[in-house]
């Protein structure tokens, strides 16, 4: 991903948020994306899939750590392909590239979350060998809860 890809990625992000019924939370800006991906304290990496001059999809990922296992890995935050580019091997190719990057750094795993109703994504990941952990629940501190916790 290059800085010039950010506007197109943000458009894809909005499509993805709409698909996941999360549009109300999609408040990302080009400035925040630039800082996260290319700024002095960048912590996120990204890939884009192209079809000619058109962005067909994107993936965002960043390092994580599993304390109990002592394993370093990547957290796959998003992977999205426009519907017309799904099913043709693009998603698998992006995951393979993320796995290559992860392995080249000596990391051991890729972690991600999938909404429980997103059956096509769940089946896609299972077909590639991913396993789920139904014993964990995703929590977050955000908005007022985050502000209150930090004061």
BAKE-799944 format. One line per 10 residues: number of its first residue (from 0); their letters; for each residue x, y, z of N, C-alpha, C. Coordinates in Angstrom, 3 decimals. Example, Ala and Ser with C-alpha at 12.3 -4.5 7.8 and 13.67 -1.06 7.14 Angstrom:
0 = AS = 13.190 -5.690 7.800 12.300 -4.500 7.800 13.200 -3.300 7.800 ~ 12.850 -2.250 7.080 13.670 -1.060 7.140 12.900 0.030 7.870
END
This chain:
0 = XXXXXXXXXX = 0.852 -1.177 0.000 0.000 0.000 0.000 0.893 1.233 0.000 ~ 0.449 2.235 -0.733 1.164 3.495 -0.830 0.251 4.631 -0.360 ~ 0.830 5.775 0.036 -0.019 6.880 0.499 -1.134 7.251 -0.473 ~ -0.867 7.172 -1.759 -1.877 7.517 -2.747 -3.058 6.551 -2.784 ~ -2.916 5.398 -2.158 -4.010 4.409 -2.113 -5.049 4.739 -1.046 ~ -4.713 5.619 -0.115 -5.587 5.855 1.036 -7.006 6.276 0.641 ~ -7.217 7.224 -0.269 -8.601 7.568 -0.605 -9.412 6.370 -1.123 ~ -8.803 5.565 -1.971 -9.492 4.380 -2.483 -9.754 3.349 -1.405 ~ -8.798 3.174 -0.506 -8.981 2.231 0.600 -10.112 2.707 1.508 ~ -10.194 4.003 1.747 -11.286 4.522 2.577 -12.652 4.270 1.921
10 = XXXXXXXXXX = -12.725 4.356 0.609 -13.979 4.030 -0.084 -14.326 2.550 0.093 ~ -13.321 1.684 -0.042 -13.543 0.253 0.184 -13.934 -0.016 1.631 ~ -13.304 0.703 2.552 -13.617 0.562 3.975 -15.085 0.886 4.244 ~ -15.591 1.925 3.596 -16.999 2.287 3.755 -17.911 1.184 3.218 ~ -17.540 0.578 2.084 -18.315 -0.548 1.552 -18.311 -1.707 2.538 ~ -17.139 -1.989 3.103 -17.000 -3.084 4.056 -17.842 -2.813 5.306 ~ -17.787 -1.594 5.806 -18.578 -1.226 6.986 -20.071 -1.382 6.701 ~ -20.494 -1.007 5.515 -21.907 -1.162 5.155 -22.289 -2.640 5.127 ~ -21.439 -3.470 4.528 -21.695 -4.911 4.477 -21.816 -5.491 5.892 ~ -20.945 -5.048 6.784 -20.940 -5.574 8.151 -21.952 -4.873 9.057
20 = XXXXXXXXXX = -22.757 -3.985 8.486 -23.782 -3.254 9.231 -23.162 -2.413 10.355 ~ -22.005 -1.815 10.054 -21.261 -1.025 11.032 -20.961 0.386 10.527 ~ -21.718 0.853 9.539 -21.440 2.160 8.937 -21.408 3.291 9.952 ~ -22.237 3.206 10.980 -22.280 4.290 11.962 -20.956 4.448 12.706 ~ -20.125 3.392 12.699 -18.835 3.455 13.387 -17.685 3.801 12.442 ~ -17.974 3.922 11.177 -16.924 4.156 10.175 -16.627 5.652 10.096 ~ -15.708 6.112 10.938 -15.369 7.530 11.015 -13.900 7.789 10.647 ~ -13.257 6.807 10.041 -11.843 6.940 9.676 -11.659 8.091 8.688 ~ -10.534 8.763 8.825 -10.185 9.856 7.911 -8.869 9.532 7.220 ~ -8.619 10.227 6.131 -7.357 10.045 5.409 -6.170 10.406 6.303
30 = XXXXXXXXXX = -6.322 11.441 7.112 -5.229 11.864 7.997 -4.894 10.781 9.030 ~ -5.914 10.175 9.611 -5.671 9.133 10.612 -5.062 7.889 9.968 ~ -5.544 7.546 8.779 -4.983 6.402 8.063 -3.523 6.659 7.713 ~ -3.226 7.859 7.222 -1.850 8.181 6.870 -0.945 8.044 8.103 ~ -1.382 8.595 9.225 -0.573 8.517 10.450 -0.348 7.071 10.867 ~ -1.385 6.238 10.803 -1.273 4.845 11.237 -0.385 4.019 10.303 ~ -0.419 4.332 9.010 0.313 3.544 8.022 1.681 4.108 7.658 ~ 1.808 5.442 7.648 3.020 6.054 7.112 3.635 7.125 8.014 ~ 2.987 7.460 9.117 3.487 8.498 10.006 4.704 8.062 10.794 ~ 5.231 8.981 11.595 6.426 8.716 12.400 6.240 7.535 13.349
40 = XXXXXXXXXX = 5.042 7.355 13.874 4.747 6.250 14.790 3.850 5.202 14.129 ~ 4.026 4.993 12.820 3.189 4.036 12.087 3.241 2.664 12.743 ~ 2.076 2.027 12.822 2.001 0.708 13.451 1.197 -0.292 12.626 ~ 0.608 0.163 11.537 -0.249 -0.667 10.707 0.395 -0.838 9.339 ~ 0.217 -2.015 8.763 0.672 -2.272 7.404 -0.537 -2.605 6.551 ~ -0.401 -2.421 5.270 -1.528 -2.696 4.402 -1.117 -3.228 3.051 ~ -2.029 -3.961 2.459 -1.895 -4.460 1.094 -3.118 -4.012 0.322 ~ -2.949 -3.837 -0.966 -4.101 -3.588 -1.829 -4.076 -4.607 -2.959 ~ -5.270 -4.955 -3.420 -5.432 -5.782 -4.608 -5.930 -4.860 -5.705 ~ -5.381 -5.017 -6.889 -5.745 -4.150 -8.005 -6.287 -4.971 -9.164
50 = XXXXXXXXXX = -7.172 -4.340 -9.896 -7.628 -4.843 -11.186 -7.442 -3.692 -12.157 ~ -6.358 -3.731 -12.891 -5.995 -2.581 -13.714 -5.665 -1.408 -12.820 ~ -6.306 -0.281 -13.055 -6.088 0.915 -12.229 -7.029 0.977 -11.039 ~ -7.932 0.023 -10.932 -8.968 0.045 -9.884 -8.521 -0.741 -8.657 ~ -8.803 -0.198 -7.459 -8.561 -0.957 -6.235 -9.692 -1.974 -6.081 ~ -9.308 -3.231 -5.995 -10.279 -4.315 -5.862 -10.476 -4.716 -4.410 ~ -9.494 -4.425 -3.563 -9.588 -4.807 -2.163 -8.394 -4.318 -1.374 ~ -8.445 -4.584 -0.079 -7.358 -4.172 0.801 -7.295 -5.104 2.007 ~ -6.166 -5.076 2.680 -5.989 -5.768 3.951 -5.152 -4.865 4.851 ~ -5.496 -4.844 6.137 -4.752 -4.088 7.144 -4.360 -5.039 8.263
60 = XXXXXXXXXX = -3.113 -4.941 8.728 -2.625 -5.851 9.764 -1.517 -5.182 10.564 ~ -1.274 -5.715 11.769 -0.258 -5.152 12.642 0.192 -6.218 13.633 ~ 1.385 -6.061 14.228 1.916 -7.074 15.145 1.081 -7.221 16.417 ~ 1.065 -8.450 16.923 0.448 -8.725 18.220 1.282 -9.771 18.949 ~ 0.847 -10.137 20.152 1.601 -11.079 20.983 0.642 -11.907 21.813 ~ 0.859 -13.213 21.844 0.096 -14.117 22.699 0.962 -14.459 23.905 ~ 0.600 -13.934 25.070 1.443 -14.103 26.254 1.526 -15.555 26.721 ~ 0.413 -16.263 26.764 0.432 -17.641 27.266 1.307 -18.548 26.403 ~ 1.297 -18.327 25.120 2.099 -19.148 24.215 3.474 -18.532 23.935 ~ 3.632 -17.255 24.275 4.891 -16.582 23.974 5.106 -16.425 22.477
70 = XXXXXXXXXX = 4.012 -16.277 21.731 4.097 -16.210 20.281 3.829 -14.797 19.768 ~ 4.699 -14.365 18.864 4.456 -13.122 18.144 3.647 -13.449 16.902 ~ 2.817 -12.506 16.491 2.015 -12.735 15.307 1.541 -11.436 14.705 ~ 0.644 -11.568 13.765 -0.018 -10.420 13.156 -1.497 -10.498 13.482 ~ -2.068 -9.350 13.752 -3.526 -9.249 13.872 -4.028 -8.727 12.536 ~ -4.876 -9.497 11.889 -5.499 -9.080 10.638 -6.743 -8.289 11.001 ~ -6.654 -6.976 10.857 -7.762 -6.098 11.230 -8.877 -6.172 10.201 ~ -8.535 -6.042 8.946 -9.510 -6.089 7.851 -8.911 -6.817 6.671 ~ -9.761 -7.531 5.968 -9.468 -7.972 4.613 -10.798 -7.874 3.882 ~ -10.801 -7.131 2.782 -12.036 -6.909 2.054 -11.749 -6.856 0.572
80 = XXXXXXXXXX = -12.587 -7.525 -0.182 -12.568 -7.455 -1.639 -13.948 -7.070 -2.114 ~ -13.998 -6.202 -3.105 -15.283 -5.871 -3.712 -15.936 -7.190 -4.160 ~ -17.254 -7.304 -4.050 -17.922 -8.576 -4.374 -17.535 -9.182 -5.718 ~ -17.347 -8.347 -6.724 -17.017 -8.881 -8.045 -15.615 -9.480 -8.125 ~ -14.790 -9.271 -7.097 -13.444 -9.832 -7.070 -13.305 -10.957 -6.045 ~ -14.391 -11.325 -5.409 -14.367 -12.432 -4.454 -14.509 -13.749 -5.207 ~ -13.895 -14.796 -4.654 -14.024 -16.126 -5.227 -13.041 -16.439 -6.340 ~ -12.175 -15.507 -6.672 -11.217 -15.736 -7.754 -9.793 -15.946 -7.284 ~ -9.590 -16.137 -5.996 -8.252 -16.357 -5.462 -7.575 -15.119 -4.915 ~ -8.223 -13.957 -5.040 -7.610 -12.720 -4.552 -7.447 -12.705 -3.037
90 = XXXXXXXXXX = -8.476 -13.120 -2.319 -8.402 -13.147 -0.862 -7.328 -14.105 -0.375 ~ -7.280 -15.272 -0.973 -6.249 -16.251 -0.601 -4.864 -15.696 -0.891 ~ -4.701 -15.029 -2.032 -3.395 -14.450 -2.367 -2.980 -13.398 -1.346 ~ -3.933 -12.573 -0.915 -3.605 -11.550 0.091 -3.219 -12.209 1.410 ~ -3.965 -13.229 1.821 -3.635 -13.935 3.065 -2.274 -14.613 2.968 ~ -1.966 -15.194 1.820 -0.661 -15.828 1.639 0.463 -14.796 1.766 ~ 0.245 -13.595 1.239 1.269 -12.548 1.352 1.428 -12.104 2.808 ~ 0.328 -11.967 3.521 0.413 -11.619 4.945 1.125 -12.729 5.716 ~ 0.824 -13.982 5.387 1.500 -15.109 6.040 2.995 -15.097 5.731 ~ 3.362 -14.767 4.494 4.778 -14.693 4.135 5.484 -13.604 4.934
100 = XXXXXXXXXX = 4.880 -12.423 5.012 5.444 -11.316 5.786 5.593 -11.728 7.251 ~ 4.559 -12.349 7.774 4.552 -12.787 9.169 5.673 -13.787 9.429 ~ 5.783 -14.798 8.582 6.821 -15.828 8.740 8.219 -15.250 8.552 ~ 8.383 -14.336 7.591 9.700 -13.731 7.362 10.203 -12.979 8.589 ~ 9.312 -12.520 9.429 9.704 -11.815 10.655 9.900 -12.764 11.828 ~ 9.721 -14.043 11.589 9.870 -15.028 12.655 8.647 -15.121 13.545 ~ 7.532 -14.582 13.097 6.289 -14.635 13.860 5.610 -15.982 13.613 ~ 4.671 -16.336 14.495 4.100 -17.677 14.496 2.637 -17.789 14.094 ~ 1.918 -16.691 13.948 0.473 -16.813 13.788 -0.153 -15.562 13.200 ~ -1.398 -15.716 12.739 -2.228 -14.593 12.314 -3.549 -14.724 13.060
110 = XXXXXXXXXX = -3.923 -13.690 13.780 -5.181 -13.662 14.527 -6.137 -12.687 13.857 ~ -7.433 -12.961 13.958 -8.441 -12.081 13.386 -9.795 -12.403 13.991 ~ -10.747 -11.531 13.748 -12.121 -11.730 14.219 -13.053 -11.696 13.018 ~ -14.128 -12.464 13.123 -15.153 -12.494 12.080 -16.503 -12.391 12.780 ~ -17.374 -11.556 12.263 -18.726 -11.480 12.825 -19.402 -12.836 12.693 ~ -20.102 -13.248 13.739 -20.631 -14.613 13.761 -21.661 -14.908 12.677 ~ -22.259 -13.902 12.077 -23.237 -14.116 11.015 -22.612 -14.133 9.622 ~ -21.317 -13.832 9.519 -20.649 -13.740 8.220 -20.197 -15.134 7.753 ~ -21.158 -15.956 7.415 -20.903 -17.344 7.036 -19.938 -17.476 5.859 ~ -20.063 -16.665 4.801 -19.101 -16.825 3.698 -17.648 -16.642 4.150
120 = XXXXXXXXXX = -17.395 -15.643 4.990 -16.031 -15.422 5.476 -15.586 -16.566 6.380 ~ -16.461 -17.009 7.259 -16.122 -18.107 8.165 -15.754 -19.357 7.374 ~ -16.550 -19.690 6.382 -16.283 -20.874 5.558 -14.979 -20.715 4.769 ~ -14.721 -19.509 4.267 -13.484 -19.239 3.538 -12.273 -19.491 4.436 ~ -12.286 -18.943 5.637 -11.153 -19.119 6.549 -10.999 -20.568 6.978 ~ -12.105 -21.249 7.256 -12.036 -22.660 7.644 -11.454 -23.509 6.523 ~ -11.839 -23.201 5.283 -11.328 -23.944 4.127 -9.813 -23.835 4.036 ~ -9.280 -22.707 4.492 -7.835 -22.497 4.472 -7.144 -23.041 5.722 ~ -7.916 -23.589 6.671 -7.337 -24.208 7.862 -7.420 -23.389 9.133 ~ -8.062 -22.234 9.110 -8.180 -21.418 10.319 -9.110 -22.100 11.320
130 = XXXXXXXXXX = -8.838 -21.892 12.599 -9.688 -22.423 13.664 -10.193 -21.259 14.511 ~ -11.372 -21.439 15.081 -11.932 -20.383 15.922 -11.835 -20.766 17.382 ~ -11.889 -19.763 18.233 -11.882 -19.973 19.672 -13.178 -19.396 20.205 ~ -14.161 -20.251 20.381 -15.472 -19.805 20.837 -15.515 -19.520 22.331 ~ -14.414 -19.735 23.016 -14.372 -19.519 24.461 -14.013 -18.084 24.825 ~ -13.679 -17.260 23.845 -13.296 -15.882 24.115 -14.342 -14.932 23.576 ~ -14.488 -13.793 24.232 -15.400 -12.744 23.803 -14.598 -11.468 23.629 ~ -14.837 -10.781 22.535 -14.126 -9.544 22.237 -14.711 -8.406 23.075 ~ -13.863 -7.705 23.814 -14.234 -6.520 24.584 -13.403 -5.345 24.096 ~ -13.862 -4.138 24.382 -13.065 -2.949 24.100 -13.484 -1.827 25.041
140 = XXXXXXXXXX = -12.544 -0.939 25.298 -12.830 0.329 25.961 -12.781 1.382 24.866 ~ -13.872 2.081 24.645 -13.927 3.097 23.603 -14.851 4.222 24.056 ~ -14.728 5.367 23.389 -15.607 6.491 23.683 -15.517 6.936 25.128 ~ -16.657 7.109 25.766 -16.700 7.592 27.151 -16.022 6.629 28.118 ~ -16.170 5.320 27.879 -15.531 4.339 28.766 -14.013 4.490 28.720 ~ -13.454 4.694 27.520 -12.024 4.880 27.382 -11.576 6.174 28.067 ~ -12.314 7.239 27.852 -11.978 8.524 28.448 -12.027 8.431 29.967 ~ -13.067 7.811 30.500 -13.214 7.695 31.947 -12.106 6.837 32.546 ~ -11.715 5.790 31.845 -10.671 4.903 32.339 -9.319 5.629 32.418 ~ -9.092 6.535 31.481 -7.798 7.232 31.412 -7.702 8.450 32.298
150 = X = -8.769 8.791 33.015 -8.687 9.998 33.845 -8.649 9.650 35.313
END
